[in-house]
Amino acid sequence: MAMDSSAMRMMVDSPANRFVEGRWGEFKTDPRHVRLGLAADGISPFALAGKAKPYSLWPVVLTNYNIPPWMAMKKGHLLLSMIIPGPKQAKKIDIYLQPLIDELLQLWRGVDCYDGRRSTGGLARAFNLKAILMWTMHDLPGMP
């Protein structure tokens, strides 16, 4: 079965990535800049075992979209950035997310890094690493 040449197979094929590379050229010129996705969803761990105790956890996971999708979604490549604790559903999730937002803003402005690979493909070893949050996937609770 032939694939449509316009089909999105990887993040780099997306219109969002083309927009980022057009608007902020450093993401196109240096492949070391990181593209991230954020996922959050509540789980009730004790309900999974058949117990009826009300408890809710919200894992917040970052995914690195600079690596191929078959690697990005595997154990070892997912970044558990925080767990929002229970025992009940979080009402003010923004309070918990504020430290993560502060760190993402710092990464957006850039942090000084050193590339320790043997060959950098002509890129400078010392560089300013930037990151952008491309997508969020979540099932946030309804707010009153």
C-alpha positions in Angstrom: 0.0 0.0 0.0 1.5 3.3 -1.1 1.7 6.2 1.4 0.6 9.6 0.5 3.6 11.9 0.2 1.8 14.6 2.3 1.1 12.2 5.2 2.6 13.2 8.5 4.8 10.4 9.7 7.0 12.3 12.1 6.9 15.5 14.0 9.2 17.2 11.4 6.5 16.6 8.8 4.0 18.7 10.7 2.7 22.2 9.9 3.5 23.2 13.4 7.2 22.3 13.0 7.3 24.2 9.7 5.9 27.3 11.5 8.4 27.0 14.3 11.4 26.7 11.9 10.0 29.7 9.8 9.4 31.9 12.8 12.5 31.0 14.9 15.2 30.1 12.4 17.6 28.8 15.1 15.4 25.7 15.4 16.0 25.0 11.7 19.8 25.7 11.7 20.7 23.8 14.8 19.1 20.3 15.2 20.2 20.2 18.9 17.4 22.6 19.9 14.7 20.5 21.6 11.1 20.1 20.6 8.9 18.9 23.5 5.4 17.5 24.0 3.7 17.5 27.4 1.1 14.9 28.5 -0.9 14.9 31.7 -3.9 12.7 32.7 -5.3 11.6 36.0 -5.3 8.1 37.2 -6.8 6.3 40.3 -4.2 3.7 41.2 -6.2 2.1 43.9 -9.3 1.7 41.7 -7.2 -0.3 39.3 -6.8 -3.0 42.0 -10.5 -3.1 42.6 -10.4 -1.1 45.8 -12.8 1.8 46.1 -10.6 4.3 47.8 -10.8 7.8 46.3 -7.3 8.8 45.3 -6.1 10.6 42.2 -2.6 11.1 40.7 -1.7 13.2 37.8 1.6 12.2 36.1 3.0 15.0 33.9 5.3 13.6 31.2 7.5 15.4 28.7 8.3 13.7 25.3 11.4 14.6 23.3 10.3 15.0 19.6 13.9 15.3 18.4 14.2 11.5 18.3 12.2 9.1 16.1 8.6 8.4 17.4 9.4 4.7 17.9 12.0 5.8 20.4 10.3 8.8 21.9 7.4 6.8 23.3 9.5 4.1 24.9 10.7 3.7 28.5 13.9 5.5 29.0 13.0 8.4 26.7 9.9 9.7 28.5 10.6 12.4 31.0 8.5 12.2 34.1 8.6 15.9 35.1 6.2 15.7 38.1 3.4 13.8 39.8 0.5 15.9 41.1 -0.6 14.1 44.2 -4.1 13.2 45.4 -6.1 12.1 47.4 -8.7 14.0 45.4 -8.8 15.5 41.9 -6.6 18.6 41.6 -8.7 21.8 41.6 -5.9 24.3 40.9 -3.5 22.5 38.7 -1.8 25.7 37.6 -0.2 25.9 41.1 1.5 22.6 40.6 2.5 23.3 37.0 4.1 26.7 37.8 7.6 25.3 38.5 7.6 23.3 35.2 6.4 26.4 33.3 9.3 28.4 34.8 11.8 25.8 33.7 10.3 25.6 30.2 10.5 29.4 30.0 14.2 29.2 31.0 14.8 26.6 28.3 13.0 28.9 25.8 15.4 31.7 26.6 18.3 29.2 26.3 20.9 27.5 28.5 24.6 27.3 27.8 25.6 23.7 26.9 28.6 21.8 25.6 28.3 19.1 22.9 30.6 16.3 23.9 30.2 14.2 20.8 33.3 13.3 18.9 31.9 14.9 15.7 29.4 17.7 15.8 28.9 18.0 12.1 30.5 21.4 11.9 28.4 22.9 14.7 30.1 24.7 17.6 30.7 22.5 20.7 29.6 25.3 23.1 26.1 26.5 22.2 23.0 27.9 23.7 20.4 25.1 23.9 16.8 26.2 23.4 13.6 24.2 23.8 10.0 24.8 22.7 6.9 23.1 23.9 5.2 22.0 20.6 2.1 20.2 21.9 0.2 19.4 25.0 -2.1 16.3 25.4 -4.2 16.3 28.5 -7.5 15.6 30.1 -7.7 18.4 32.6 -10.5 18.5 35.2 -13.4 20.8 34.6 -13.1 24.0 36.6 -16.2 25.3 38.5 
